[in-house]
């Protein structure tokens, strides 16, 4: 499965988003990862629907919406999701995971089930028919700049095996949290194919440079 890069907009230079997006377009970035936080599901608040609306107008790059909010089904329709986009719903965030995934599907976007580090891989088992992939958190969500939980690599391997054995070798695995080059090489070997890029690859604070992206591409094949 080919690998994809999804830089996190939360880690961009937010006062120069236009410049960052231009660079992403020129460097064949696959999607813009957007962390949506509500201060309840995670201890931080970030990136609301207005900002995402503006992003959508600015670029044709697919969006990769990561809903880290309680009861996401109440807010999904306020975000501009469409054909070609991705949206991740956390298993832990609602009693109605399937309903939330279906809402994303109805908009023509790809669905991912997201799971926190302490959530077992089997959380994906009852929604295998409802998803295009899985998002594995390699840190507890809420903040950028955390260290990868060491078990993450084993978990990626186990998830890849589980998906393959259950007829879903087509399902993608996205990894989010401390995706440094060093960690990404191991994550890729374990079976992940979508990488959320953040502070771990940045050489300048809160800014993605061409060099950061190129260095990552050269190292992780
Ligand atoms: Zn994320």
Boltz pocket constraint, residues with backbone or C-beta under 6 A from the ligand:
constraints:
  - pocket:
      binder: B
      contacts: [[A, 8], [A, 33], [A, 34], [A, 35], [A, 66], [A, 176], [A, 196]]
      max_distance: 6.0
